[in-house]
Structure formats: structure tokens, C-alpha cells
Amino acid sequence: MSSNGTVEMDQELARRLLLEGAILIFLDVPSGTEFGIDMKHWNTGEKFKGVKMIPPGIHYVHYSATNSQGDTGPRVGFIHNFQKSELVVKRWDKDAEDISDKEIEEEEKNRIKLNILNLDRFLGPYPFDVWKKWKSLTNKVTENVVSAIIPTSGYIRSALELLPCDTDRTSGGGTAATQSVKRRSRTAEEKEEELLPQLKPSPGTELRFSQFPECNYPEGATPAEITRHSLDSSYVLEIMLSKYDSASDLIGELQFAFVCFLVGHSLEAFEHWKKLVGTLCSCDSAVSKHRELFYDTLTTLETQLEEIPEDFLVDIVTSNNFIYHSLRELFRTLQESDTLDHRLKLRAKRLAENLTARFGWDFTHLEEEDSDEAPVVVKT
């Protein structure tokens, strides 16, 4: 396979991974198939059999079928927590143009193990130029986080197979959910949406992200409390955190959603990532309670925003740069707090400076409310 980047590693690391690195054998892959691991991809050659020297840990293996005209199909991938010296064997199903769902028998795996030295020249080395970046993007993604979110099919697909919804219709027409909308005046968007077919992902194919609570305030809240919770997402954050054993697992979900978008091309994951970012950045009272969580949030966002073009952060309908406004809100909260330690405020200051240097975003005058949808750009 031809690499789209250089591979550099020191000799000590190379020797260690020759002994401890995992191996992925991918049999019968057609020449020209787009194949990748983590943040690199290639087009396979005729002799391609897989990847060697994979550092132990969680990795994202992905591929796209390619036709005779060179057109590439939707990206499909899976997450695997590679163990030291582990051998993973997959086989391509020519008819399905996908990985075969048949398990590789142990007898065949043992034959491959015995023949591994002869296969070595057909294996591409793991792309070490992305390893450090990959680790920083996924350092909170644990096996528990992956198993909770990964589709039950085991594969992440950029293009979900959709099926018609089997919804019960009320006597007035429309689903029960839409009846509550009809009791009030509907927007033009809601009217148009009702005309669209009701579709759902094919069972087992959708990512199982944590569900946000239906209401952003507790049951029985007074009007004043509802207003307060609409301005402070701390209640929603606490509900989300209660679903995990550790607060760092929520950062793991934030990271997992991002790499499913960045590597897996999943728009479903991107929308969830944006919603998580919006929730974390609009918290007020929770910041002093979960200081380490918000420190990790700032660190994670800094790493992620180095990998994403500014255009992806702008809503194509409203031209609203959601990440700029979300971070501005969080920076304002941190600046106005008298109870936070200097470490967290310094972390926010560094992120603001880096984003100003990269995008030209202006995070001064945080005490002023945003009056424009577009980010203020620093004049040079």
C-alpha cells in the first residue's frame, strides 16, 4: 500500500513493537480498496495482507470499497483494543463488498501464526507519525466507553441504512409525538418535516450515545427555576454524569464522538459532539464542583480543534459558529468565578490564545453579551 505520509520511529521503539506490536491480517482485500487505521489511509495494492507493529491500545480500523471507475463507497470501520502481540484476522467478502461476518476458525488462525514470518513482507507498518496525535485524541476512551457506544453490529458506518418507522398514527393524523406540536402554532420547518418520510436506522447500526434528558430542568421546577436551568446546563450535565462510573468517561464519550466523525465520517457522531460541547460550555454551578472534568474538557477541545477546519464549525443555515459562542460562554463563566483555582483559568487562557492565533477569534470583552452570530475576528 502507498502511504500518504512519512513514517518515523526510533530504533528502540521499532524493536519493541516488533516483539509486542499487534498484527491485523486482512485477507482477500481487492486491490485499490481504501484502507486505514486511526488517522491514516491508503489504497491497497495486490500484495496487501494487513498491518503490523500496531501499538497496544484502542485503534480505529476503517475501509471503503472502490469500484472499477475508482469511485469510493461509504466508510465503514470498527474499534479494537489491540493487546500485546495479538493477532487479529479478518476476511473480505467479495459479494458483500465488506468484511465477512463469518468467524475465522482457530485452525486457520493457527496456520497464519505459524506462517507469519513469510507474511511479513505483505504487511504495512503502523503509521507512527500519527500515533502521538491519536493517543492525545483518545486518551480518555476506555474499553467500557467503546462497548457502551459502539453499534451492536460492531461496525461504524458513515452512511446508515434507514428503514421506515413503524409508528402508530393518532386519529387526527400524524404520530402521537407530532400531535403535541400541532396543539401550538407550527413553524415552517416543522410543517415541512411532517411531509418527510419517517425513517430510523437499521437495527444494530446506530451509535448508542448517552441520551440527553428530555427536559433541562427537574420535575416540579418553578418558573424561576426553569429559567435558571435554561441558562445553566449543570442539571443536564449531572444527569449525563450519573450514567457513568467516572466523570472522565464523559470526556471519553466526547473524544469517541469526535473520532467517529473525524475518522469514520459519521455526521450522527458530529451532531452528538456538538451537543456535548454545548452542554459542557453552558454550565455554571457545575464548574466549581467538577474542576478536573472542565480542565480535561479544555485540553480535549484544544486537541480536537487542531484537526478540524473552521468551516465545519459553522452552521450552514444560520452561519452561526457554535464552538466560538460556546467557548466564549465557558470562558466568561471561568473569568467571573472567584472560587476556581488558577490552574483552570490558565488552561482556558491558553486555549483562547491558541484559537485566536489559529482562527483569529477574539475572546476579549467576555463580559459583553454576543450581539452577532459570526465570531469577532482580531484585526491585524
Number of C-alpha atoms within 10 A of each C-alpha: 21 10 14 11 13 9 12 11 10 7 9 9 12 16 12 12 19 17 11 17 24 23 27 20 22 17 15 16 25 20 15 20 22 21 21 23 21 23 19 19 20 17 19 21 16 13 15 22 24 25 21 23 25 26 23 17 17 21 20 19 21 23 23 20 22 18 13 7 6 10 9 15 16 14 19 22 24 19 20 16 15 19 17 17 18 15 18 17 18 19 18 16 16 13 7 10 16 15 19 14 12 9 9 13 9 9 9 11 15 12 10 16 12 11 11 15 10 9 16 15 13 18 20 19 18 23 24 19 15 17 17 9 16 18 15 14 23 21 16 20 20 17 14 12 18 19 13 14 17 21 19 15 13 17 19 25 22 20 17 15 13 14 13 11 11 9 11 10 13 12 9 9 10 15 15 14 11 14 15 9 13 13 8 8 9 11 10 8 8 13 13 10 11 12 9 8 10 14 12 14 15 12 12 14 19 23 22 15 20 16 10 15 13 7 12 18 20 13 8 8 11 11 9 9 13 17 12 12 20 16 13 21 21 23 21 21 20 13 14 18 16 11 13 14 10 12 16 19 19 24 23 23 24 27 24 25 25 26 23 25 19 18 21 26 20 22 16 18 24 19 14 20 22 18 15 20 18 19 19 24 26 25 22 21 14 18 23 18 12 12 15 14 20 23 17 16 20 23 17 20 19 19 16 17 14 12 11 12 10 13 10 11 16 18 11 10 6 9 12 16 18 19 20 20 21 17 22 25 22 21 22 20 18 21 15 11 14 8 9 15 12 8 11 18 15 13 16 22 16 14 18 22 14 15 17 15 12 12 13 16 20 19 22 13 10 16 13 8 10 14 6 9 14 16 20 15 12 13 7 4
